[in-house]
Amino acid sequence: MLSPAWIVARKETIDSWRDRRAVLSALIYALMGPAVVFMVSLATRGNAVLAGMMSVFTLVAAFVGGMNVAMDTMSGERERQSLVPLLLNPVGRREILMGKWLAVSAFAAAGLIINLAGFAVLFPGALRLLPQMAAGVLPLALLAAALQLWISTVCRGVKEAQTYLSLLVFLPMGLGMFVVFHPAGAQQWLPFLPVLGQQLQLELWMKGGAAPFARAAALGCFTWALALLVLRAAASRLRRDEIVYGN
């Protein structure tokens, strides 16, 4: 028998999949990176430039893949006044939030995997580092989903959530650009920080350098831990009446 969190996750996933426009939009964003890098690769041989571009596009894909789902599953339900009936069920609010997080994470991870698959087609040699990518980069989708749900608990409607979640995309973009233009800043402890660590790992993957699995696993664990902390903060906000009812 499925747990309440998985039941909520299944419901949110099915509902979100029916919105073809949101799915198509996420797919376009996920494939935009490989398409742009391919066109640039035809005009330049600068491997460092391509590595920086690829890593930034991949970070953005992790945050864009589940953005529309997070927006609808929390702020959208508050706007439609369907969140309160859901919370009236004999299920803990933490389990409800976990179910929504699993659904958003599924779409975020799908966008990230499609993006990485596109780059793998362009650069087949990078497939040898697939285990490191799974351990270090995929957890970024879980962190992105947690951040988006936390922000959605604050927003009272879809339009407000769309504004703030769109601004959230600039977080990986800005950090990624920082590493690209200031490579000297990538020292010692930075490879273990979520987002920045994924950026550095992706660049290393693209350049064909050595990528120890232990470092990738440590980065993935730190990203998991931060995602759980953000989820805990979101769950605490979901217990407040003014958050649920929008007062």
C-alpha positions, 0 to 999 in steps of 0.5 A: 500500500502506498504511503500518503506522500507517494499518493500525493506525488502520483496525483500531482505528477498526473495533474501536471503531465496533463498541462502540455504547455508547461511540459513543452516549455520545460522541454524547450528550456532543457534542450536549449542548452545543447542546441546553443552549444552545438551552434557555438561549437561550429563557430569556435574551437574554444573548449573552455568557452563551451564547457562554461556555457554547457555547465550554466545551461545545465544548472538552469535546466535543473531549476526550470524543469519543475518550475511550472509544477511547483508554481501550480502545485502550491500557489495554484492550489491556494489560488483555486482554494483547493489546498485547504480541503487537501490539508483537512485529510487525516495526513500530516502536512509534512507528508503532503509537502513531501509528496508535492516535492517528489512530483516537482523533483521528478519533473526537475530531474527529467529536465536535467537528464534530457539536458545532459543527454543532449550534451552527451550526444554532442560529446560522447566521450563524457559518458564515461563520467556518468556515475559521477554525474548521477551522484553529484549533479542529479541531487541539484534537481531535488534542491531546486524543487525544495527551493521552489516549493518553499518560495511557493508557500510564501506566494499567494497566487500564480502570478506572484509565484511566477515572478519570484520563481523566475528570479530564482533561475538567476541564482544558478545563472549568476553563480555559474557566470561567476565561476566561468569568468573568475575561475581562480575563485574555484578553490578547495571548499567551493567544489563541495558547495551546492550549485557551485560544486555542480558547476565545477563538476560539469566543467571538469566533465566537459573538459575530460578531466579526472572526476573522483567519484568520492568528491561527486558523492560528497557534493551530492550528500551536501546538496541532499542535506540542504534540500531537506533543510529547505523542505523542513522550513517549507513544512514549518511555514505550511503549518501557519494559517496565514500561509494556508489561507493567504491572509 
